[in-house]
Amino acid sequence: MHKFYITTIMCLFTLFFTSQNLKSPDNNLDLNFSIDKSGRATYSLNYHNKPVILNSGLGFILKDNVEWMKIDTLDMMNDFTVINVSFDSTDEIWEPVWGEESKIRNNYNEMFVELEQIASQRKVNIRFRLFDDSFGFRYEFPLQENLGSFIIIDEKTEFAMAGDHTAMWIPGDYDTQEYNYTTSRLSEIKQKSIEFNEENVSMYRFSDLGVQTALMMKSDEGLYINIHEAALIEYSAMHLKLNPSNMTFESHLTPDAYGNMVYMNAPHNTPWRTVIVSDDARDILASRITYNLNEPSNIEDTSWIKPTKYMGVWWEMITGQSTWWYTNDLSSVRINETNYDELEPNDSHAANNQKVMRYIDFASKHGFDALLVEGWNIGWEDWFDKKKDYVFDFMTPYPDFDIEKLNNYAREKGISLMMHHETSGAIRNYERHMDEAYSLMNKYGYKSVKSGYVGRIIPAGERHYGQYMVDHYIYAIDKAADYKIMVNAHEAVRPTGVSRTYPNHIGNESARGAEFRGSKLNHTTILPFTRLIGGPMDYTPGIFEMDPRKNRPDFTPNLNETLAPGSVTTTLANQLGLYVIMYSPLQMAADLPKNYMRFSDAFQFIKDVALDWDQSVYLEAEPGEYVTIARKEKGTDNWFVGNSNGYNKRKAEVDFSFLDKNKKYTATIYRDSKDADYAKNPQSYKIENITVTSKSKIKISTVAAGGFAISIFPN
């Protein structure tokens, strides 16, 4: 009788429940939630009465974690009724430890929907939040008798597009994001994917219809739409799979070796699914939904977390002049058994005392905070793709790297060394050594670490973006905080705003950075709308010599030659603009010292540009075409402007109305010369000084793959 009564009440509620609406604080966004005839939860979203997401389904396919070997599934797609709907709102200001601005407004209206599957009596809740520029929702599994420990084998979240939009996308892949972006109609994704021929050291493309987030789209009506996720913790990364018959994306999670997506214990929440939308592309860049949907910092004392400008003994290895490994005499290394003192050095090992000291001298002289040294530790002779568990110990330096001497020397020069931990995908091994490795860093004064996850993950069957690895990345960051160490993770999952919660997570690569020479001309005009939506990228800009052949001592110039294959496709002025465009509290001057000395006047901008900001103003933006951003240095009246341009020459307009109305400023402009050409004359630039005020407006010509940078100091 009791169960009948409850069911009756729920059925009566369903009869009266048709749909619920939620509007953003400024009423620009309108969300509709409803239960369809089959009992499936659905939603739709409008912007200024224009459809953004058509009616889209929600739900899961689960199985019991207790009897996980069985193929029986728990269908949580249909037969739902609404138990309760509640509303709330928030309007607050919070201060990030570092960021694109010193204060962030978190202003949203919320709808919380409690659902129960009638027959099974399993419960799931959905929390929706509408901001003025965006929308987010997540699933919340409450503690309940009928659903405790379970496995998600498919998340069935839909994003039904209102048209065949133009999209900027990379293929859906469980192991890498290091692709060039393709710009195409949604209907062209399958064919373009079939034609895709890029390769990487580890990759697993799961479908010709799969794409990764953050996904950037533009409708024919001029609506900009961005789909991503926020707060990816204890879950696997979400990709999107397109149904071309109706232009509907469905979530596709990264599986483990068994094909399971997520192991979950209630009570627990999923990450947030996010949509940013505007008729102005600049609003996409200005949105802070990804951070706002993450929890506040779990580090009480953040005084040791400092934005960092660094150089590296790195680029000469990337360009093939030097090696990470110490000797050519080994085909196999056994850590703690191989005696390097008995082996012949190869004379090309970059991480040696003399060279590192020269880099320290240069970095110190020019005001840098740190120097990254890769290849310092034993094991690089057979590090890659050998499926070795015990590949590095993160403790033992090569014979020609005196770790104590070099760290002391760096401190004497006023900088610190940056640690490098390449894992080669051997995760158990890294976690085995992590406490000792971080303790070693504390002993010698290292403040930050660049970690790497190159190659296939060990244990076999795990993927870079699966739950196992997502848990590891958070574990490494959290563990580093215990030792007051900042983390810059390369080849890790793309960020989802978790740096708000873990502010010692100061950077990621997780996309195609500068080391991947030969990127498309508009690559850096797309990344701010895609990869950087989730957080800062260690893009490693500042390349002044685009042709790697010319870094070799034996290079013979040929004035008739253009850039070699594998060169950096950019102008020098564009490289300067990236220090503003590609936001990061971790900035690398990636090129060789000798190249900075060749162009010392341009190098000045890299030395001057700030790392942390009070305010950011998005002046011009069109994804894939151009981006122009102005940022005010935190705690000063200094401003910096950056521009990156795509395939077409254009004139950018800089409106200086963001400046203080009562001040005059000296603006130093670093721009493409008239004869600049990314292939034939990439190092042709011009520097000029002008006086500007808040009333000033100037136009600056940019070439294909060109750009400019401006430093602005008050008089």
C-alpha positions as CSV (number, residue, x, y, z in Angstrom):
1,M,0.0,0.0,0.0
2,H,2.9,2.3,0.8
3,K,4.6,1.8,-2.5
4,F,1.4,2.2,-4.3
5,Y,0.8,5.5,-2.6
6,I,4.3,6.8,-3.5
7,T,3.9,5.7,-7.1
8,T,0.5,7.3,-7.3
9,I,1.8,10.6,-6.0
10,M,4.7,10.5,-8.5
11,C,2.3,9.8,-11.4
12,L,0.1,12.7,-10.3
13,F,3.1,14.9,-10.3
14,T,4.0,13.8,-13.8
15,L,0.5,14.6,-15.0
16,F,0.9,18.2,-13.8
17,F,4.5,18.5,-14.8
18,T,4.9,19.4,-18.4
19,S,8.1,21.4,-18.5
20,Q,10.1,23.9,-16.5
21,N,11.9,27.0,-17.7
22,L,15.0,28.7,-16.5
23,K,16.4,32.0,-17.7
24,S,19.8,33.5,-17.3
25,P,20.2,36.6,-15.0
26,D,20.0,38.9,-18.1
27,N,17.2,36.8,-19.7
28,N,19.3,36.2,-22.8
29,L,19.4,32.5,-22.4
30,D,16.3,30.4,-22.0
31,L,16.4,26.7,-20.9
32,N,13.5,24.3,-21.1
33,F,13.5,21.0,-19.3
34,S,10.8,18.3,-19.8
35,I,10.0,14.6,-19.7
36,D,9.0,13.2,-23.0
37,K,6.3,10.5,-23.6
38,S,8.8,7.7,-23.0
39,G,9.8,9.2,-19.7
40,R,13.2,10.4,-20.9
41,A,14.6,13.7,-19.5
42,T,15.2,16.3,-22.2
43,Y,16.3,19.9,-22.5
44,S,16.6,22.7,-25.0
45,L,18.3,26.0,-25.1
46,N,17.6,29.4,-26.8
47,Y,19.6,32.5,-27.0
48,H,17.7,35.7,-27.7
49,N,14.9,33.4,-28.9
50,K,17.3,31.8,-31.4
51,P,17.6,28.0,-31.0
52,V,21.1,26.9,-29.8
53,I,20.3,23.3,-28.7
54,L,17.1,21.6,-29.9
55,N,15.3,19.1,-27.8
56,S,18.1,16.8,-26.5
57,G,17.9,13.6,-24.5
58,L,19.7,12.8,-21.2
59,G,20.5,9.6,-19.5
60,F,22.9,6.6,-19.0
61,I,23.4,3.0,-19.6
62,L,24.8,1.4,-16.5
63,K,25.7,-2.0,-15.1
64,D,26.1,-3.4,-11.6
65,N,29.7,-3.1,-10.3
66,V,29.2,-6.0,-7.9
67,E,28.5,-8.4,-10.8
68,W,30.4,-6.5,-13.4
69,M,31.4,-9.5,-15.6
70,K,27.7,-9.9,-16.5
71,I,26.5,-8.2,-19.6
72,D,23.2,-7.2,-18.1
73,T,22.7,-3.5,-18.3
74,L,20.7,-1.0,-16.3
75,D,18.9,1.3,-18.6
76,M,18.6,4.8,-17.1
77,M,17.2,6.4,-20.3
78,N,13.4,6.3,-19.9
79,D,10.6,5.8,-17.5
80,F,11.5,8.8,-15.4
81,T,9.2,11.0,-13.4
82,V,10.0,14.3,-11.7
83,I,9.9,14.1,-7.9
84,N,10.8,17.8,-7.2
85,V,12.1,20.9,-8.9
86,S,13.8,23.7,-6.9
87,F,15.4,27.0,-7.9
88,D,18.3,29.1,-6.6
89,S,20.5,31.9,-7.7
90,T,24.1,33.1,-6.9
91,D,25.9,36.4,-7.6
92,E,29.4,36.6,-6.1
93,I,32.9,37.8,-6.8
94,W,35.9,35.5,-6.1
95,E,39.6,36.1,-6.6
96,P,41.7,33.5,-8.4
97,V,45.3,32.9,-7.3
98,W,46.4,33.8,-10.8
99,G,44.4,34.4,-14.0
100,E,43.2,36.6,-16.8
101,E,41.7,38.9,-14.3
102,S,42.1,39.4,-10.6
103,K,38.3,39.2,-9.8
104,I,35.8,36.8,-11.4
105,R,32.0,37.2,-11.2
106,N,30.0,34.0,-10.6
107,N,26.4,35.0,-11.4
108,Y,23.9,32.3,-12.3
109,N,20.3,31.1,-11.9
110,E,19.9,27.4,-11.0
111,M,17.3,24.7,-11.4
112,F,17.7,21.4,-9.6
113,V,15.6,18.6,-10.9
114,E,15.1,15.4,-8.8
115,L,14.2,12.3,-10.9
116,E,13.2,8.8,-10.2
117,Q,12.8,5.9,-12.6
118,I,9.4,4.5,-11.8
119,A,9.9,0.8,-12.2
120,S,13.4,0.5,-10.7
121,Q,13.0,3.3,-8.2
122,R,16.6,4.4,-9.1
123,K,17.2,8.1,-8.6
124,V,19.3,10.7,-10.4
125,N,19.3,14.4,-10.1
126,I,20.2,17.1,-12.7
127,R,21.5,20.5,-11.7
128,F,21.3,23.2,-14.4
129,R,23.0,26.6,-14.1
130,L,22.5,29.5,-16.5
131,F,25.0,32.3,-16.8
132,D,24.6,35.3,-19.0
133,D,26.9,33.9,-21.6
134,S,26.7,30.1,-20.9
135,F,25.0,27.1,-19.6
136,G,26.1,24.1,-17.6
137,F,24.6,21.0,-16.1
138,R,25.7,17.9,-14.3
139,Y,24.1,14.6,-13.1
140,E,24.1,13.9,-9.4
141,F,23.6,10.4,-8.1
142,P,22.3,10.5,-4.5
143,L,22.9,7.8,-1.9
144,Q,20.2,5.2,-2.4
145,E,19.4,1.6,-1.9
146,N,18.9,0.6,-5.5
147,L,22.0,2.3,-6.9
148,G,25.2,2.2,-4.8
149,S,28.3,1.0,-6.6
150,F,27.9,0.9,-10.4
151,I,29.6,1.2,-13.8
152,I,28.8,3.7,-16.5
153,I,29.1,2.0,-19.8
154,D,27.6,4.8,-21.8
155,E,26.6,8.4,-21.0
156,K,23.8,9.4,-23.4
157,T,23.9,13.1,-23.2
158,E,22.8,14.8,-26.4
159,F,23.5,18.2,-27.9
160,A,21.2,18.6,-30.9
161,M,22.4,21.4,-33.1
162,A,20.0,23.7,-34.8
163,G,21.8,23.5,-38.2
164,D,24.8,22.3,-40.2
165,H,27.2,24.6,-38.4
166,T,30.8,25.4,-39.3
167,A,33.0,23.7,-36.7
168,M,36.7,23.9,-35.7
169,W,37.5,20.4,-34.6
170,I,40.1,17.7,-34.0
171,P,39.4,14.0,-34.2
172,G,38.0,12.1,-31.2
173,D,40.9,10.3,-29.7
174,Y,41.5,8.6,-26.4
175,D,45.2,9.4,-26.3
176,T,46.2,12.7,-27.9
177,Q,45.0,16.2,-28.6
178,E,48.1,17.1,-30.6
179,Y,46.3,17.6,-33.9
180,N,45.9,20.4,-36.4
181,Y,42.4,21.7,-36.4
182,T,40.0,21.1,-39.3
183,T,37.4,23.7,-40.2
184,S,34.4,22.3,-41.9
185,R,30.6,21.9,-41.8
186,L,29.3,19.3,-39.4
187,S,28.1,17.3,-42.3
188,E,31.7,17.1,-43.6
189,I,33.2,15.7,-40.4
190,K,33.1,12.0,-41.5
191,Q,34.7,12.5,-44.9
192,K,37.3,14.9,-43.5
193,S,38.1,12.3,-40.8
194,I,38.6,9.6,-43.3
195,E,41.0,11.8,-45.2
196,F,42.9,12.7,-42.0
197,N,46.5,11.4,-42.1
198,E,48.2,12.9,-39.1
199,E,50.2,10.6,-36.8
200,N,51.4,10.7,-33.2
201,V,53.4,8.5,-30.9
202,S,50.2,7.4,-29.1
203,M,46.7,7.8,-30.6
204,Y,43.4,6.0,-30.7
205,R,40.7,7.5,-32.8
206,F,37.5,5.9,-31.9
207,S,35.2,7.0,-34.8
208,D,35.2,9.0,-38.0
209,L,32.3,10.9,-36.5
210,G,34.1,11.6,-33.2
211,V,35.5,15.0,-32.2
212,Q,37.0,16.4,-29.0
213,T,36.0,19.2,-26.8
214,A,36.3,22.2,-26.5
215,L,34.4,22.2,-29.8
216,M,33.9,25.6,-31.4
217,M,31.1,26.2,-33.9
218,K,29.5,29.1,-35.8
219,S,26.0,29.0,-37.2
220,D,25.0,30.5,-40.6
221,E,23.1,33.1,-38.6
222,G,26.3,34.3,-36.8
223,L,25.8,32.5,-33.5
224,Y,29.0,31.2,-31.8
225,I,28.6,28.0,-29.8
226,N,31.2,26.2,-27.7
227,I,30.8,22.8,-26.1
228,H,33.1,21.6,-23.3
229,E,33.1,20.2,-19.8
230,A,34.1,21.5,-16.4
231,A,35.4,19.9,-13.2
232,L,36.7,16.6,-14.7
233,I,37.4,14.8,-11.5
234,E,36.9,11.0,-10.8
235,Y,35.4,10.5,-14.3
236,S,36.7,9.9,-17.8
237,A,37.0,12.7,-20.4
238,M,34.1,13.4,-22.6
239,H,34.3,13.4,-26.4
240,L,31.4,14.0,-28.8
241,K,30.1,11.7,-31.5
242,L,28.0,13.2,-34.3
243,N,24.8,11.7,-35.8
244,P,25.0,13.4,-39.2
245,S,21.3,12.5,-40.0
246,N,20.1,15.1,-37.4
247,M,23.2,17.1,-36.5
248,T,23.1,15.8,-32.9
249,F,26.2,15.2,-30.9
250,E,26.1,12.5,-28.2
251,S,28.6,12.3,-25.3
252,H,31.3,9.6,-25.7
253,L,33.4,8.8,-22.7
254,T,36.9,7.4,-22.7
255,P,36.8,3.7,-21.8
256,D,39.2,1.4,-19.9
257,A,40.6,-1.9,-21.2
258,Y,37.2,-3.6,-20.5
259,G,35.3,-1.0,-22.4
260,N,33.8,0.5,-19.2
261,M,33.7,4.2,-19.0
262,V,33.4,5.2,-15.3
263,Y,33.3,3.3,-12.0
264,M,31.1,5.2,-9.6
265,N,30.0,5.0,-6.0
266,A,27.0,7.1,-4.9
267,P,26.7,9.7,-3.7
268,H,28.7,11.2,-6.6
269,N,28.4,13.8,-9.3
270,T,29.5,13.8,-12.9
271,P,31.6,16.7,-14.4
272,W,29.6,19.6,-15.8
273,R,28.6,19.7,-19.5
274,T,29.0,23.3,-20.7
275,V,27.8,25.4,-23.6
276,I,29.0,29.0,-24.2
277,V,26.9,30.9,-26.7
278,S,26.9,34.5,-28.1
279,D,26.5,36.4,-31.3
280,D,29.9,38.1,-30.5
281,A,33.0,35.8,-30.7
282,R,34.7,37.9,-28.0
283,D,32.2,36.7,-25.4
284,I,33.4,33.1,-25.9
285,L,36.9,34.2,-24.9
286,A,35.7,36.2,-22.0
287,S,33.5,33.5,-20.5
288,R,34.6,32.1,-17.1
289,I,32.0,29.3,-16.8
290,T,34.7,26.6,-16.8
291,Y,36.3,28.0,-13.7
292,N,33.0,29.1,-12.0
293,L,31.8,25.5,-12.1
294,N,34.8,24.2,-10.2
295,E,35.2,24.2,-6.5
296,P,37.2,26.9,-4.7
297,S,40.9,26.4,-3.9
298,N,41.6,23.5,-1.6
299,I,45.0,25.0,-0.8
300,E,44.7,27.4,2.1
301,D,48.2,29.0,1.9
302,T,48.8,29.9,-1.8
303,S,51.7,32.3,-1.2
304,W,54.2,29.9,-2.7
305,I,52.3,29.6,-6.0
306,K,54.0,32.1,-8.3
307,P,53.5,32.7,-12.1
308,T,56.8,31.8,-13.7
309,K,58.7,33.0,-16.8
310,Y,61.3,30.4,-17.8
311,M,63.7,29.2,-20.5
312,G,64.8,25.6,-21.2
313,V,67.5,23.3,-22.3
314,W,65.0,21.8,-24.6
315,W,64.7,23.4,-28.1
316,E,68.0,22.2,-29.3
317,M,66.8,18.6,-28.5
318,I,63.5,19.2,-30.2
319,T,65.3,20.5,-33.3
320,G,67.7,17.6,-33.4
321,Q,71.0,19.3,-32.4
322,S,71.4,17.6,-29.0
323,T,70.1,14.5,-27.3
324,W,68.2,13.7,-24.1
325,W,70.4,10.6,-23.6
326,Y,73.9,10.5,-22.3
327,T,75.5,7.6,-24.3
328,N,75.0,5.8,-27.5
329,D,76.5,2.6,-26.1
330,L,73.3,1.2,-24.6
331,S,70.3,-0.6,-26.2
332,S,68.8,-1.3,-22.9
333,V,68.9,0.3,-19.4
334,R,68.2,-1.2,-16.1
335,I,67.7,1.4,-13.4
336,N,70.0,0.8,-10.4
337,E,72.0,-1.7,-12.4
338,T,73.4,0.1,-15.4
339,N,76.7,1.8,-14.5
340,Y,76.9,5.0,-16.5
341,D,80.4,5.8,-15.2
342,E,81.7,3.0,-17.3
343,L,80.1,4.2,-20.5
344,E,81.3,6.5,-23.2
345,P,79.4,9.9,-23.3
346,N,78.0,10.7,-26.7
347,D,79.1,14.4,-26.6
348,S,75.6,15.4,-27.7
349,H,73.9,15.1,-24.3
350,A,72.4,18.6,-23.7
351,A,71.9,18.4,-19.9
352,N,75.6,18.8,-19.0
353,N,77.1,21.1,-16.4
354,Q,78.8,23.5,-18.8
355,K,75.8,24.0,-21.1
356,V,73.3,24.3,-18.2
357,M,75.5,26.9,-16.6
358,R,75.6,28.9,-19.8
359,Y,71.8,28.8,-20.0
360,I,71.5,29.8,-16.3
361,D,73.8,32.8,-17.0
362,F,71.6,33.9,-19.9
363,A,68.3,33.4,-18.1
364,S,69.5,35.2,-15.1
365,K,70.9,38.1,-17.1
366,H,67.6,38.7,-18.8
367,G,65.3,38.5,-15.8
368,F,63.8,35.0,-16.1
369,D,62.6,33.1,-13.0
370,A,63.6,29.5,-13.9
371,L,65.3,27.2,-16.3
372,L,63.9,23.9,-17.4
373,V,66.4,21.1,-18.0
374,E,65.2,18.0,-19.8
375,G,67.3,14.8,-20.0
376,W,69.1,15.3,-16.7
377,N,68.2,11.9,-15.2
378,I,69.3,8.4,-16.2
379,G,67.2,6.1,-18.4
380,W,66.7,8.1,-21.6
381,E,68.6,5.6,-23.8
382,D,65.5,3.3,-24.0
383,W,62.8,5.4,-22.5
384,F,60.3,5.4,-25.3
385,D,57.5,2.9,-26.1
386,K,59.3,-0.1,-24.6
387,K,56.4,-0.8,-22.2
388,K,58.9,-0.6,-19.3
389,D,57.4,-0.2,-15.9
390,Y,60.7,0.8,-14.2
391,V,61.8,3.3,-16.9
392,F,63.0,6.2,-14.7
393,D,63.6,6.8,-11.0
394,F,63.3,10.6,-11.1
395,M,66.2,10.7,-8.7
396,T,69.5,9.8,-10.3
397,P,71.3,12.3,-12.5
398,Y,73.6,11.5,-15.4
399,P,77.4,11.7,-14.6
400,D,77.7,15.1,-16.4
401,F,74.8,16.7,-14.4
402,D,75.8,17.8,-10.9
403,I,72.4,18.4,-9.4
404,E,73.7,20.1,-6.3
405,K,76.2,22.3,-8.0
406,L,73.8,23.4,-10.7
407,N,71.0,24.3,-8.3
408,N,73.4,26.2,-6.1
409,Y,74.7,28.0,-9.1
410,A,71.2,28.9,-10.2
411,R,70.2,30.3,-6.8
412,E,73.4,32.4,-6.8
413,K,72.2,33.8,-10.1
414,G,68.7,34.6,-8.7
415,I,66.8,31.9,-10.5
416,S,65.7,28.3,-9.9
417,L,65.9,25.2,-12.0
418,M,62.6,23.6,-13.1
419,M,62.4,19.8,-12.7
420,H,61.4,17.5,-15.5
421,H,59.6,14.2,-14.9
422,E,59.0,12.3,-18.0
423,T,57.0,9.1,-17.1
424,S,56.9,7.4,-20.5
425,G,53.4,6.5,-19.6
426,A,54.5,4.2,-16.7
427,I,52.1,5.5,-14.2
428,R,52.6,3.0,-11.4
429,N,56.3,3.7,-11.6
430,Y,55.8,7.4,-11.3
431,E,53.5,7.1,-8.3
432,R,56.0,4.7,-6.7
433,H,58.7,7.3,-6.8
434,M,56.6,10.5,-6.4
435,D,57.3,11.2,-2.7
436,E,61.0,10.7,-3.1
437,A,61.1,12.7,-6.3
438,Y,59.2,15.7,-4.8
439,S,61.4,15.4,-1.7
440,L,64.5,15.7,-3.9
441,M,63.0,18.8,-5.4
442,N,62.5,20.3,-2.0
443,K,66.1,19.4,-1.1
444,Y,67.6,21.3,-4.0
445,G,65.2,24.2,-4.2
446,Y,63.1,23.3,-7.3
447,K,59.7,25.1,-7.2
448,S,58.0,23.5,-10.2
449,V,57.9,20.4,-12.3
450,K,57.1,19.7,-15.9
451,S,55.7,16.2,-16.0
452,G,55.3,14.3,-19.3
453,Y,53.1,11.3,-20.4
454,V,54.6,10.5,-23.8
455,G,53.6,7.1,-25.3
456,R,51.2,4.4,-24.5
457,I,49.9,4.2,-20.9
458,I,51.1,1.4,-18.6
459,P,49.1,-0.6,-17.4
460,A,48.2,-1.7,-20.9
461,G,44.7,-0.9,-22.0
462,E,44.4,2.4,-20.1
463,R,44.2,5.6,-22.1
464,H,45.4,9.1,-21.5
465,Y,41.9,10.4,-21.0
466,G,40.3,7.5,-19.1
467,Q,39.2,7.6,-15.5
468,Y,42.4,5.9,-14.3
469,M,44.6,8.6,-15.8
470,V,42.3,11.5,-14.8
471,D,42.6,10.2,-11.2
472,H,46.3,10.0,-11.5
473,Y,46.7,13.6,-12.8
474,I,44.7,14.9,-9.8
475,Y,46.7,12.7,-7.5
476,A,50.0,14.1,-8.8
477,I,48.8,17.7,-8.5
478,D,47.5,17.1,-5.0
479,K,50.6,15.3,-3.9
480,A,52.8,18.1,-5.3
481,A,50.9,20.6,-3.2
482,D,52.0,18.7,-0.1
483,Y,55.5,19.6,-1.1
484,K,54.6,23.2,-2.3
485,I,55.4,22.3,-5.9
486,M,53.7,23.7,-9.0
487,V,52.9,21.3,-11.8
488,N,53.0,21.8,-15.6
489,A,51.6,18.5,-17.1
490,H,52.3,17.7,-20.8
491,E,50.4,15.1,-22.7
492,A,47.8,15.0,-19.9
493,V,44.0,15.4,-20.3
494,R,42.9,18.8,-21.5
495,P,42.0,21.1,-18.6
496,T,38.5,21.7,-17.4
497,G,39.0,24.6,-14.9
498,V,40.4,22.3,-12.1
499,S,43.2,24.9,-11.6
500,R,40.7,26.8,-9.5
501,T,40.6,24.0,-7.0
502,Y,44.2,23.1,-7.5
503,P,45.9,26.4,-8.2
504,N,49.4,24.8,-8.1
505,H,48.3,23.3,-11.4
506,I,49.8,26.2,-13.4
507,G,49.9,24.8,-16.8
508,N,49.2,22.0,-19.3
509,E,50.3,21.3,-22.9
510,S,47.4,19.1,-24.0
511,A,47.3,20.4,-27.5
512,R,49.6,21.0,-30.5
513,G,52.2,23.4,-29.2
514,A,55.2,25.1,-30.7
515,E,57.3,21.8,-30.7
516,F,54.9,20.5,-33.5
517,R,56.4,22.5,-36.3
518,G,54.3,22.8,-39.5
519,S,51.1,23.8,-37.8
520,K,48.4,25.4,-39.9
521,L,48.7,29.1,-40.4
522,N,45.6,29.8,-38.3
523,H,46.4,27.4,-35.5
524,T,46.9,30.0,-32.8
525,T,43.7,31.8,-33.8
526,I,41.7,28.7,-33.0
527,L,43.3,27.5,-29.8
528,P,41.9,30.4,-27.7
529,F,38.4,29.2,-28.6
530,T,39.1,25.6,-28.0
531,R,41.9,24.3,-25.9
532,L,42.2,27.5,-23.7
533,I,38.6,27.4,-22.8
534,G,39.5,24.9,-20.1
535,G,42.7,26.6,-18.8
536,P,46.1,27.9,-19.6
537,M,48.4,26.2,-22.1
538,D,52.2,25.9,-22.0
539,Y,52.4,26.6,-25.7
540,T,56.1,27.3,-25.6
541,P,56.1,30.4,-27.8
542,G,58.9,32.8,-28.7
543,I,60.5,31.0,-31.6
544,F,62.7,33.5,-33.5
545,E,64.4,31.1,-35.9
546,M,61.6,29.3,-37.7
547,D,63.8,27.0,-39.8
548,P,65.5,24.3,-37.6
549,R,68.3,23.8,-40.2
550,K,69.6,27.2,-39.4
551,N,70.3,26.4,-35.8
552,R,73.0,24.0,-36.8
553,P,76.6,25.2,-36.8
554,D,77.2,23.5,-40.2
555,F,74.3,25.2,-42.0
556,T,75.1,26.9,-45.2
557,P,72.6,29.6,-46.1
558,N,70.8,29.6,-49.5
559,L,69.1,32.8,-50.0
560,N,66.7,31.2,-52.5
561,E,65.4,28.7,-50.1
562,T,62.1,29.0,-48.2
563,L,61.3,27.4,-44.9
564,A,62.1,23.7,-44.7
565,P,59.4,21.2,-43.9
566,G,59.0,21.0,-40.2
567,S,59.6,24.7,-39.7
568,V,57.5,27.0,-37.5
569,T,54.9,28.5,-39.7
570,T,54.7,32.0,-38.2
571,T,56.3,35.4,-38.3
572,L,58.5,36.7,-35.5
573,A,55.9,39.4,-34.7
574,N,53.2,36.7,-34.3
575,Q,55.4,34.8,-31.8
576,L,55.5,37.9,-29.6
577,G,51.7,38.3,-29.8
578,L,51.3,34.8,-28.5
579,Y,52.6,35.8,-25.1
580,V,49.3,37.7,-24.7
581,I,47.0,35.6,-26.8
582,M,48.0,32.2,-25.4
583,Y,47.3,33.0,-21.8
584,S,49.4,31.2,-19.2
585,P,50.9,32.0,-15.8
586,L,53.8,29.8,-17.0
587,Q,55.6,31.5,-20.0
588,M,58.5,29.9,-21.8
589,A,61.0,31.6,-24.0
590,A,61.4,28.5,-26.1
591,D,64.2,29.4,-28.6
592,L,67.9,29.3,-28.2
593,P,69.8,32.1,-26.5
594,K,71.8,32.9,-29.7
595,N,68.6,33.6,-31.6
596,Y,67.4,36.0,-29.0
597,M,70.7,37.8,-29.2
598,R,70.3,38.1,-33.0
599,F,66.9,39.9,-32.4
600,S,67.6,41.5,-29.0
601,D,65.2,44.4,-29.7
602,A,62.3,42.0,-30.3
603,F,63.4,39.9,-27.3
604,Q,62.7,42.9,-25.1
605,F,59.0,42.3,-25.4
606,I,59.3,38.8,-24.0
607,K,61.3,40.2,-21.1
608,D,58.7,42.9,-20.4
609,V,55.4,41.0,-20.9
610,A,53.6,40.2,-17.7
611,L,52.5,36.8,-16.3
612,D,49.5,37.7,-14.3
613,W,46.6,40.1,-15.0
614,D,44.1,42.4,-13.3
615,Q,42.0,42.7,-16.4
616,S,41.6,41.4,-19.9
617,V,39.8,43.2,-22.8
618,Y,39.0,41.2,-26.0
619,L,39.3,43.7,-28.8
620,E,38.8,41.7,-31.9
621,A,38.0,38.0,-32.4
622,E,36.9,35.7,-35.2
623,P,37.8,32.0,-34.6
624,G,40.2,30.8,-37.3
625,E,40.8,34.3,-38.6
626,Y,42.2,36.6,-35.9
627,V,42.4,37.4,-32.2
628,T,43.4,40.7,-30.5
629,I,43.6,40.9,-26.7
630,A,44.7,43.6,-24.3
631,R,45.6,42.7,-20.7
632,K,46.5,44.8,-17.7
633,E,49.4,43.6,-15.6
634,K,48.3,42.8,-12.0
635,G,49.2,45.5,-9.6
636,T,50.5,48.0,-12.2
637,D,49.2,50.4,-14.8
638,N,51.1,48.5,-17.6
639,W,49.1,47.0,-20.5
640,F,50.1,44.5,-23.1
641,V,48.3,43.8,-26.4
642,G,48.7,40.7,-28.6
643,N,47.4,39.7,-32.0
644,S,47.6,36.5,-34.0
645,N,46.4,36.4,-37.6
646,G,45.3,33.5,-39.8
647,Y,45.5,32.9,-43.5
648,N,44.6,36.3,-44.8
649,K,46.3,39.7,-44.6
650,R,44.3,42.2,-42.7
651,K,44.3,45.4,-40.8
652,A,43.7,45.1,-37.2
653,E,42.2,48.0,-35.3
654,V,43.3,48.7,-31.8
655,D,41.0,50.9,-29.8
656,F,42.8,52.1,-26.7
657,S,39.7,53.1,-24.8
658,F,40.6,50.5,-22.1
659,L,43.3,52.9,-20.9
660,D,43.0,55.3,-17.9
661,K,41.3,58.4,-19.2
662,N,43.6,60.7,-17.2
663,K,47.0,59.3,-18.4
664,K,49.3,59.3,-21.3
665,Y,51.2,56.2,-22.3
666,T,54.1,55.2,-24.4
667,A,53.2,52.3,-26.7
668,T,56.0,50.2,-28.2
669,I,54.6,48.3,-31.2
670,Y,56.2,45.1,-32.6
671,R,54.6,44.3,-35.9
672,D,55.1,42.6,-39.2
673,S,57.0,44.7,-41.8
674,K,55.5,45.2,-45.2
675,D,57.7,42.5,-46.7
676,A,57.1,40.0,-43.9
677,D,56.2,36.5,-45.1
678,Y,56.0,33.4,-42.9
679,A,57.7,31.3,-45.6
680,K,60.1,33.6,-47.2
681,N,60.8,36.4,-44.7
682,P,59.4,35.5,-41.3
683,Q,61.9,37.6,-39.3
684,S,61.0,40.9,-41.0
685,Y,59.5,43.1,-38.3
686,K,59.3,46.7,-37.3
687,I,59.4,48.4,-33.9
688,E,58.0,51.8,-33.3
689,N,57.1,54.0,-30.3
690,I,54.1,56.2,-30.2
691,T,52.2,58.2,-27.5
692,V,48.6,57.0,-26.9
693,T,45.7,57.9,-24.7
694,S,42.3,56.3,-24.1
695,K,41.0,58.2,-27.2
696,S,43.6,56.7,-29.5
697,K,42.8,54.3,-32.3
698,I,45.3,52.8,-34.7
699,K,45.3,50.3,-37.5
700,I,48.1,47.7,-37.8
701,S,48.7,45.6,-40.9
702,T,49.3,41.9,-40.4
703,V,50.4,39.3,-42.9
704,A,49.3,35.6,-43.2
705,A,50.4,33.8,-40.0
706,G,51.5,37.2,-38.7
707,G,50.6,39.4,-35.8
708,F,51.8,42.0,-33.5
709,A,52.5,42.8,-29.8
710,I,52.3,46.1,-28.0
711,S,53.7,47.1,-24.6
712,I,52.1,50.1,-23.0
713,F,53.6,51.9,-20.1
714,P,52.3,55.1,-18.4
715,N,54.4,58.2,-19.0
